[in-house]
Amino acid sequence: MENLIALLVAAPLLGAAVLLCGGRALDRVGHLLGTALAAASFVIAAVLFSGLLDRSPEDRSLSQHLFSWIPVEGFRADVAFQLDQLSMTFVLLISGVGTLIHIYSIGYMEHDERRRRFFGYLNLFLAAMLLLVLADNYLLLYVGWEGVGLASYLLIGFWQHKPSAATAAKKAFLVNRVGDMGLSIAIMLMFTTFGTFAFGPVLDSAGDTGEGKLTAIGLMLLLAACGKSAQVPLQSWLGDAMEGPTPVSALIHAATMVTAGVYLIVRSGAIFNGAPDAQLVVTIVGAVTLMFGAIVGCAKDDIKKALAGSTMSQIGYMILAAGLGPIGYVFAIMHLVTHGFFKAGLFLGAGSVMHGMNDEVDMRKYGALRKYMPVTFVTFGLGYLAIIGFPGLSGFFSKDKIIEAAFAKGGTEGWILGSVALLGAAITAFYMTRVMIMTFFGEKRWQPDADGHEPHPHESPSSMTIPMIVLAVGSVFAGGFFSIGDRFLHWLEPVTGHDHGDAPISAGAVTGATMVCLVIGVGLAWLLYGRREVPVVAPRGSLLTRAARRDLLQDDFNHVVLVRGGEHLTRSLVYVDHTLVDGVVNGTAASVGGLSGRLRKLQNGYVRSYAVSMFGGAALIVAATLLMRAV
């Protein structure tokens, strides 16, 4: 069964190679081939999952060594895979949700003349992400990590004829390079500390290593996670990534790229367990990003950017949970999986709305769409109920567990983190209810476009609605299924470990407080948007609202501190180069040239000049000799 692991990556990688190199001859069948190979990867994953279930919990780990990549003295890098409970969870999510997004894209990209290339990029994305989670060492993980960055650049900028899309792709690529430097430095530190970068030796030896070294490695891994998972301070690329086709948004934001940072931290749990300071920084980053994304989501009128703020916030929940250590590792992954269902469904639902509204993204120009798009309304609505934590749906089970784990951290830190998580739940209920009301309720507000064409909203084709229905089912039942008998906890515990912590309040009290927050958030959104007429043009709003519309000035901050700061630094370096460095070099050259010019006059070729020189030299020698005798 171990021999099947490589096929998980090989299937979509083959699809990418064929579709991107096969030429226009594949235009008619490229989308089908790409979808079939993504589905093949999911089928292989299901077979491997079944095989793992037949083993005892302590023996659910498979490995496959393909070849030695860099075999030199004192340095060895292998291309080898490791499939355990943690990587299996990600493989099922990536290949399963990825296949649904491929199917959805068949209808969504039907009229795009570059559809074959788009499916090639989708296959490349899946292959890179699967390589990332299946690698058995950090160096091979880095290859998948960079592959995901490349594929995201290609997908976000797929419509490169739009300057905004090309700019968004470059922004995502460059911001992620900052995080990638963190991962590369962490790998170097691992090799100098442990003599290897294979998961087994590194994580097994972490407990015997000094806290200072583990803290340094942990902080570098966190920097990498901040880039890929769009956490503060490297979150600025996520909203602009909406410039890509909607299936890209669903793929990046739900089950793949933004979850890579969570996987990295949980996989490296032994390192963070030995570095409490690094763990504390992880929880702070998660808590800050949780609030940051939620506030941004409250002010966005672009439906996809509102959901992007939501993704940032929900990943913040996962990072917070991962920073809690064994108390939260399992629940970080559990929320990651449930989020993969309902957030993918929400993004595909947003794409369905855009499909029926001539690609309009402004929710202020929607309204009453539940009458025209009933399937989209129901599936989107179930995803909405799941993400706000409505009782019985997936988010209720996974997000509540993170809030409980935050309180279980104990002490002042636990109270602060738990309170922030509760406040985030209230804001989540507010901004998602706002999205729901502005899109599907009230009176219709759409208007003719610049050419006088008025949108005629209609339901999307079955190739788009079927994946939405499947994801809606997962949004409803996944959390409850995982919670029965703590089966998800028992599934992951052999890999991640688990600690119940010391909760100062009961789980029932936490659930009650969460429900109060949910009601407050929903009620406030209903008062502001359900009982009032939604203006087609957004009002000026408060100072906080205006700042949130500008992503809480994150781009302004980056421009002033990094861009302008970089410009000033560059000018300073140029000034130093021109005045100091060039001054020294040019001054030395001028001095040598001047001296040479003066010395050259002594070598003029005239015998009389040489005779005078010889006479003068002889006179000086005689004078010096007489002077010395006199003394």
Secondary structure, DSSP 4 states (H G I P E B T S, - for coil): -GGGHHHHHHHHHHHHHHHHHS-GGGTTTHHHHHHHHHHHHHHHHHHHHHHHHTS-GGG--EEEEEEEEEEETTEEEEEEEEE-HHHHHHHHHHHHHHHHHHHHHHHHTTT-TTHHHHHHHHHHHHHHHHHHHHBSBHHHHHHHHHHHHHHHHHHHTTTTTSHHHHHHHHHHHHHHHHHHHHHHHHHHHHHHHHS--BHHHHHHHGGGS-HHHHHHHHHHHHHHHHHHTT-TTS-THHHHGGGS-HHHHHIIIIISGGGHHHHHHHHTHHHHHT-HHHHHHHHHHHHHHHHHHHHHHHH--BHHHHHHHHHHHHHHHHHHHHHTGGGTHHHHHHHHHHHHHHHHHHHHHHHHHHHHTTT--BGGG---GGGT-HHHHHHHHHHHHHHTT-TTSHHHHHHHHHHHHHHHT-HHHHHHHHHHHHHHHHHHHHHHHHHHHHHHSSS------TTSPPP---PPPHHHHHHHHHHHHHHHHHHHHHHGGGHHHHHHHHHH-------SS-HHHHHHHHHHHHHHHHHHHIIIIISS---SSPP---HHHHHHHTGGGHHHHIIIIIIIHHHHHHHHHHHHIIIIIHHHHHHHHHHHHHHHHHHHTT----HHHHHHHHHHHHHHHHHHHHHHHH-
